[in-house]
Every structure is written in structure tokens, then in C-alpha cells.
């Protein structure tokens, strides 16, 4: 009778008996590790996890949102060490279905993956409000703003910027109120020669972003000293892809200081057009000139040219 009862258990006994001491040893090691881990000192750490909002192409977040969520954690030191060095995926809030309005995202303890024995003490912030509006784009005119006086002995001949308009993007209610953009003031007192400088705008204070190439300002300045005409200066194009221009060479007028004349060699004068990292399209670009030390630019003929960029 006993044999009949024990007979079904024989396969289980065979399985247990196979490499019995190896299994016992493994079990004892696992128990020892478990005891060591949970018997180790409990500590507290902070863990930052990226946060991002998922919006559609025709949406925009009006107000800034936190870039990271800070979790205050408590648990065995052995477990928390692995969490500290771990790179977590961002916590995402999907607001694509919300056309406009305010969306509230709550952050819970289960937003972060934690091993057994580790608990969340606090979350900062634990509630995030996101105001979503319709995204609009618009082209507006540029208004040049300057400050300072032209230095003595110099004469401002010309200021012109290209392109004359800039495309902007942002919340619909803000874009509708903007018809022109003033530049950050250009200090004329610091300019001693003809030059090309990028124009800057205070987009942040207006809550908008640029959506096109920013304009460049051409300032033509006349100073004292003998002038020289350098003809047939080859024009080079700096580009990350394929690009071409309507002209291959320019004439450059330069001058030197009256008290420090310098011999101007034609080979030491170069002209270039910089369209690096610009998207495919047709642009009108100023021609930049590189000169030797103590030689000043007066004029480039022609000063600008059409450039076609064909991408990478």
C-alpha cells in the first residue's frame, strides 16, 4: 500500500536527487545573498527621470514644463546603487488628442521601475499642468535697431539686411499680434570697417521661435587711409552639401591706416559664401571677405549673390 502511494512521487524524487548537493549549495547562496541585501544599511537617494510632452505638428506648449522629475527613494544600498547608474526612459505625457486647453499630468510612484524593497518617499513635481495652443507660422518684416555713434574718422555709408523678412512660429494668440520684429541693438561704435554680422532677436521674451534662416546685416563703413582695388577675387562656397552661386569672382576695395600703410597682395584677399547646414533652397547671401592684418574692407562688388543649396 505504501509503495502504491509513493510511486507517483518517484519522478519528483529522482529530479530532486539529481545533482542534489549542487542544488542545496545554490539555494544556500541565494538565501545568503538575500539576507545580505536586505540586511544592508537602508539609505535615501534622489533619482531624476526625464519628462517630455508628446504634441502633434499643429500644437505647441505655451508655458515651459520641467525637463526632469525628481524621485526621493529609500531602500537597501545594494539596490539603490544600481538605480543611481541606470538610464531611464522619459516619462511621457501624450497631449495629441487635446487640441487646445489645459492638460494635467500626475506623476505616481509606479512611473519609475523599482526593485522589491525600494520605496518612493516623494516626487517633485508630482502634478504638471500643460497649456496647449494651436501652432501658427507667419512671415514678418525686420526692423533694424542700433545704438552708439560711429567712431571719429569713419562714415556709415550703408546698412542692409538679407532676407528682409523672417518667418516665426508660436502660439496662435501671440503670432497674430506680431507684424514686425525689432533686432537686438547693433552697436555702431564698435564697427571700424565694412562687415557682415548676424542679426539677433529676443524670441524668448515674446514666447515665440524662429522658423527660417535669420537675417544678416551688411554694414558699409568708410574710414581714413589709402584705398586699393583688388579685382578678380575668386569666390568660394562653404557648404555641407551641394551649392552653387551666380558669380565666381568679385572686386574688393580695401584700405589701410594712414599711419600704418600695408602692401596689399591680391593673393592674400579671399571671398567666401557660407551656407553650411542650411536646408535646400534658394537664398540671397552676402559675400564675406577675409583680409590680412591691418587691412580694412571698404566695399565688395557685388556685395551679395544668389545661392542655390541642393542639400546634403
Backbone torsions as a table, in degrees:
resi	resn	phi	psi	omega
1	UNK	NA	-42.4	179.4
2	UNK	-64.8	-39.1	179.3
3	UNK	-63.3	-37.0	179.2
4	UNK	-65.4	-37.2	-179.6
5	UNK	-72.5	-39.6	-175.7
6	UNK	-81.4	-16.9	-175.8
7	UNK	-57.6	-40.7	178.2
8	UNK	-66.4	-20.6	-177.6
9	UNK	-88.0	-7.6	-177.5
10	UNK	-60.6	-42.6	177.5
11	UNK	-60.9	-36.4	178.7
12	UNK	-67.1	-39.3	177.5
13	UNK	-65.4	-40.8	177.3
14	UNK	-61.5	-41.0	179.2
15	UNK	-65.6	-39.9	-179.4
16	UNK	-70.8	-35.8	-177.6
17	UNK	-72.2	-26.9	-178.6
18	UNK	-66.2	121.7	-176.7
19	UNK	49.2	48.1	-174.3
20	UNK	-58.0	-49.8	-175.9
21	UNK	-68.0	-30.6	175.8
22	UNK	-65.3	-40.6	178.9
23	UNK	-67.4	-39.7	178.1
24	UNK	-63.7	-43.3	179.4
25	UNK	-62.4	-43.1	179.3
26	UNK	-62.8	-40.7	179.6
27	UNK	-64.3	-43.0	-179.9
28	UNK	-65.2	-38.5	177.9
29	UNK	-64.9	-43.6	179.5
30	UNK	-61.4	-43.2	178.9
31	UNK	-63.7	-41.6	-179.7
32	UNK	-63.5	-43.3	178.2
33	UNK	-63.4	-41.5	179.3
34	UNK	-61.3	-42.8	179.8
35	UNK	-66.1	-40.8	-179.6
36	UNK	-64.2	-44.4	-177.6
37	UNK	-64.0	-51.1	-176.5
38	UNK	-78.7	-13.0	175.1
39	UNK	-92.3	-4.7	-179.9
40	UNK	-73.9	166.1	-175.4
41	UNK	-64.3	134.7	176.5
42	UNK	-83.4	129.8	-179.5
43	UNK	-129.4	172.0	177.0
44	UNK	-122.1	141.0	177.3
45	UNK	-139.1	167.1	171.0
46	UNK	-112.6	136.9	179.7
47	UNK	-124.9	123.8	179.1
48	UNK	-100.2	130.3	179.6
49	UNK	-120.4	131.5	179.7
50	UNK	-59.7	148.4	177.1
51	UNK	-129.2	137.5	178.2
52	UNK	-148.4	151.7	177.9
53	UNK	-104.2	136.4	179.6
54	UNK	-99.4	113.1	-179.1
55	UNK	-120.2	162.5	177.2
56	UNK	-86.2	175.3	-176.9
57	UNK	-66.8	-22.4	-178.4
58	UNK	-105.7	19.7	177.3
59	UNK	-120.3	159.1	175.9
60	UNK	-151.1	143.3	174.6
61	UNK	-84.7	126.4	-175.3
62	UNK	-75.4	-46.6	-176.3
63	UNK	-105.6	151.7	178.8
64	UNK	-65.5	149.1	177.2
65	UNK	-118.6	156.8	179.6
66	UNK	-63.5	142.0	179.0
67	UNK	-81.5	-23.8	-177.1
68	UNK	-140.4	151.2	173.6
69	UNK	-107.8	130.2	-177.9
70	UNK	-101.7	121.1	177.3
71	UNK	-105.3	130.1	172.9
72	UNK	-96.6	118.2	-171.9
73	UNK	-117.4	152.2	177.3
74	UNK	-136.2	137.8	179.0
75	UNK	169.1	-175.3	179.7
76	UNK	-59.8	141.2	-176.9
77	UNK	-58.6	-37.8	-177.6
78	UNK	-62.3	-38.9	-179.9
79	UNK	-75.5	-40.2	-176.4
80	UNK	-68.6	-27.3	178.9
81	UNK	-63.3	-39.9	179.8
82	UNK	-70.5	-32.3	178.8
83	UNK	-69.7	-37.6	-178.9
84	UNK	-60.2	-40.8	-176.4
85	UNK	-88.2	-2.6	-176.5
86	UNK	-80.8	140.2	175.4
87	UNK	-96.7	115.0	-176.3
88	UNK	-95.5	148.5	172.2
89	UNK	-68.3	151.1	-179.8
90	UNK	-63.9	150.0	168.4
91	UNK	-83.0	121.8	-172.8
92	UNK	-111.4	138.7	173.5
93	UNK	-112.5	116.4	-177.5
94	UNK	-91.4	111.7	-179.9
95	UNK	-115.8	20.5	-179.0
96	UNK	-61.7	-33.4	-177.6
97	UNK	-79.0	-8.9	179.4
98	UNK	-99.0	105.4	-177.1
99	UNK	-63.9	-58.5	175.8
100	UNK	-141.9	153.4	178.6
101	UNK	132.3	-167.5	-178.0
102	UNK	-109.7	128.3	179.9
103	UNK	-115.1	131.9	179.8
104	UNK	-107.4	124.5	178.3
105	UNK	-113.0	120.8	177.2
106	UNK	-98.3	139.3	179.6
107	UNK	-105.9	122.5	-177.5
108	UNK	-108.8	171.1	-178.3
109	UNK	-62.6	-32.4	-178.2
110	UNK	-81.4	6.6	175.4
111	UNK	-72.1	-13.9	178.5
112	UNK	-124.2	138.3	-179.6
113	UNK	-81.1	125.7	-176.9
114	UNK	-130.7	143.6	175.6
115	UNK	-74.4	165.0	179.3
116	UNK	-61.5	134.3	179.4
117	UNK	100.8	-10.7	178.3
118	UNK	-106.2	132.4	-179.4
119	UNK	-126.7	156.5	-179.9
120	UNK	-91.7	124.5	178.7
121	UNK	-90.1	-39.2	-179.5
122	UNK	-158.2	159.5	178.2
123	UNK	-133.1	130.9	-178.9
124	UNK	-138.9	119.0	-9.6
125	UNK	-79.8	154.3	178.5
126	UNK	-101.2	-9.1	175.2
127	UNK	-134.4	127.0	-179.2
128	UNK	-124.6	126.1	176.8
129	UNK	-104.1	130.4	-178.7
130	UNK	-123.1	122.4	178.7
131	UNK	-97.6	118.4	-174.9
132	UNK	-106.9	133.3	176.0
133	UNK	-132.1	167.4	178.7
134	UNK	-71.0	134.2	179.6
135	UNK	-85.7	128.9	178.7
136	UNK	-124.9	150.7	175.6
137	UNK	-122.2	148.9	-175.2
138	UNK	-160.1	143.6	174.3
139	UNK	-97.0	130.4	-179.4
140	UNK	-129.9	158.3	179.1
141	UNK	-78.1	160.0	-178.7
142	UNK	-107.7	135.3	176.5
143	UNK	-115.5	118.8	-178.2
144	UNK	-75.5	130.1	176.5
145	UNK	-116.6	130.7	-178.8
146	UNK	-126.5	162.8	174.5
147	UNK	-145.7	160.9	179.5
148	UNK	81.1	164.2	179.3
149	UNK	-108.3	147.6	176.4
150	UNK	-61.6	134.4	-176.4
151	UNK	-64.0	154.9	-177.5
152	UNK	-60.8	137.7	-179.2
153	UNK	90.3	-0.7	179.7
154	UNK	-122.6	153.8	-179.7
155	UNK	-135.0	127.4	178.6
156	UNK	-80.2	117.5	-177.7
157	UNK	-95.7	-33.9	-171.9
158	UNK	-162.6	141.1	168.0
159	UNK	-131.5	132.5	179.0
160	UNK	-153.7	142.4	179.9
161	UNK	-125.7	149.2	179.5
162	UNK	-134.9	135.8	-9.4
163	UNK	-72.3	164.2	-177.3
164	UNK	-79.1	-14.5	178.1
165	UNK	-126.0	159.3	177.0
166	UNK	-133.5	141.1	178.1
167	UNK	-95.3	134.2	-178.4
168	UNK	-123.5	162.4	176.3
169	UNK	-141.4	152.5	-179.1
170	UNK	168.0	-171.2	178.7
171	UNK	-59.1	142.3	-174.6
172	UNK	-55.0	-44.1	-175.3
173	UNK	-67.5	-27.0	178.6
174	UNK	-83.6	-41.4	-178.8
175	UNK	-62.4	-37.6	-177.6
176	UNK	-63.4	-25.9	-177.3
177	UNK	-87.1	-5.6	-175.5
178	UNK	-106.7	121.8	175.6
179	UNK	-115.5	-15.7	178.5
180	UNK	-153.5	153.4	179.9
181	UNK	-123.1	127.1	175.2
182	UNK	-87.8	142.1	-179.4
183	UNK	-80.2	162.4	166.9
184	UNK	-63.3	134.0	-174.3
185	UNK	-53.6	134.4	175.4
186	UNK	-93.9	125.6	-177.2
187	UNK	-84.5	104.9	-177.8
188	UNK	-71.0	-22.7	-177.7
189	UNK	-68.6	-16.2	-178.3
190	UNK	-95.4	0.0	-175.0
191	UNK	-103.9	123.4	-176.2
192	UNK	-112.4	-8.8	-177.1
193	UNK	-153.3	169.8	177.3
194	UNK	-62.8	133.8	-175.3
195	UNK	-155.6	167.0	175.0
196	UNK	-121.6	125.9	180.0
197	UNK	-130.3	144.7	176.0
198	UNK	-72.6	140.0	177.7
199	UNK	-87.1	143.5	-179.4
200	UNK	-115.6	151.4	-179.8
201	UNK	-134.1	149.5	178.7
202	UNK	-91.8	73.2	-178.5
203	UNK	-66.2	-35.3	-173.7
204	UNK	-61.1	-42.9	-177.8
205	UNK	-67.2	-22.9	179.6
206	UNK	-93.9	-7.9	178.6
207	UNK	71.0	32.4	179.7
208	UNK	-131.2	176.4	179.5
209	UNK	-136.0	153.1	174.9
210	UNK	-74.1	150.2	-179.6
211	UNK	-131.6	20.7	178.2
212	UNK	-157.3	176.9	177.7
213	UNK	-65.5	135.9	-179.5
214	UNK	-76.2	146.3	-178.7
215	UNK	-67.7	157.3	173.2
216	UNK	-119.3	142.0	-176.9
217	UNK	-101.5	128.8	174.9
218	UNK	-100.7	118.2	178.9
219	UNK	-114.2	118.2	178.9
220	UNK	-101.2	117.9	-174.0
221	UNK	-123.1	132.8	178.1
222	UNK	-105.3	136.0	178.6
223	UNK	-131.4	-178.1	-179.8
224	UNK	-85.9	152.6	177.7
225	UNK	123.5	160.3	-179.6
226	UNK	-65.5	140.8	-178.9
227	UNK	-108.2	149.1	-179.5
228	UNK	-133.5	146.0	178.9
229	UNK	-107.9	122.3	178.5
230	UNK	-111.2	114.1	-176.5
231	UNK	-96.2	161.9	173.6
232	UNK	55.7	46.3	175.2
233	UNK	-82.9	117.8	-178.3
234	UNK	-66.6	143.9	-179.8
235	UNK	-103.1	124.7	176.9
236	UNK	-106.4	148.5	179.9
237	UNK	-111.0	125.2	172.7
238	UNK	-95.0	116.8	-175.9
239	UNK	-149.7	147.6	174.9
240	UNK	-86.5	-6.3	177.9
241	UNK	-137.2	-148.7	178.4
242	UNK	-91.6	134.2	179.6
243	UNK	-152.3	150.5	178.7
244	UNK	-143.7	154.9	179.5
245	UNK	-126.9	166.0	-178.1
246	UNK	-77.7	-17.6	-178.1
247	UNK	-124.2	155.3	179.7
248	UNK	-114.0	-18.2	179.2
249	UNK	-151.0	158.7	-179.0
250	UNK	-135.4	166.6	171.5
251	UNK	-105.2	133.5	-176.0
252	UNK	-119.9	128.0	175.5
253	UNK	-104.6	124.6	-177.8
254	UNK	-127.3	166.1	175.9
255	UNK	-140.7	162.7	174.9
256	UNK	-123.7	159.5	-179.8
257	UNK	-67.8	143.4	-178.4
258	UNK	-58.7	-36.5	-176.5
259	UNK	-90.0	-3.5	-177.1
260	UNK	-144.6	66.2	-177.5
261	UNK	-66.0	142.2	-179.9
262	UNK	-130.0	139.1	177.2
263	UNK	-74.7	127.8	-177.1
264	UNK	-99.2	117.3	176.4
265	UNK	-97.3	134.9	-178.4
266	UNK	-59.8	-34.6	-178.7
267	UNK	-68.5	-18.7	-177.4
268	UNK	-88.1	-1.4	179.7
269	UNK	-107.1	128.9	179.1
270	UNK	-134.1	154.4	180.0
271	UNK	-129.3	143.7	-178.8
272	UNK	-148.9	158.2	175.0
273	UNK	-122.3	125.4	-175.4
274	UNK	-104.4	109.6	177.2
275	UNK	-125.3	28.9	179.5
276	UNK	-62.9	137.3	176.6
277	UNK	63.9	16.1	176.8
278	UNK	-89.2	140.6	179.7
279	UNK	-68.3	164.8	179.9
280	UNK	-59.7	141.8	-179.6
281	UNK	156.5	-176.5	-179.9
282	UNK	-113.0	129.9	-175.2
283	UNK	-133.8	155.7	167.8
284	UNK	-107.2	118.9	-172.0
285	UNK	-122.5	143.9	172.8
286	UNK	-72.1	148.7	178.2
287	UNK	-96.4	121.1	179.7
288	UNK	-90.8	146.1	-177.4
289	UNK	-123.9	135.8	175.7
290	UNK	-108.4	129.1	-174.0
291	UNK	-125.7	159.0	175.4
292	UNK	-66.9	166.6	178.6
293	UNK	-62.6	141.3	178.5
294	UNK	72.4	11.1	173.9
295	UNK	-112.5	131.2	-173.4
296	UNK	-115.8	141.4	-179.6
297	UNK	-81.0	136.2	176.3
298	UNK	-108.7	-47.5	-176.3
299	UNK	-159.9	149.1	172.2
300	UNK	-117.8	131.9	-177.6
301	UNK	-124.2	111.6	-7.7
302	UNK	-76.6	160.1	-176.8
303	UNK	-81.6	-23.4	-177.3
304	UNK	-140.7	168.3	179.2
305	UNK	-157.4	160.8	176.5
306	UNK	-81.2	134.5	180.0
307	UNK	-126.7	135.2	177.2
308	UNK	-111.5	120.9	178.5
309	UNK	-105.2	128.1	-175.7
310	UNK	-109.0	18.1	175.0
311	UNK	88.9	-172.1	-174.1
312	UNK	-72.8	NA	NA
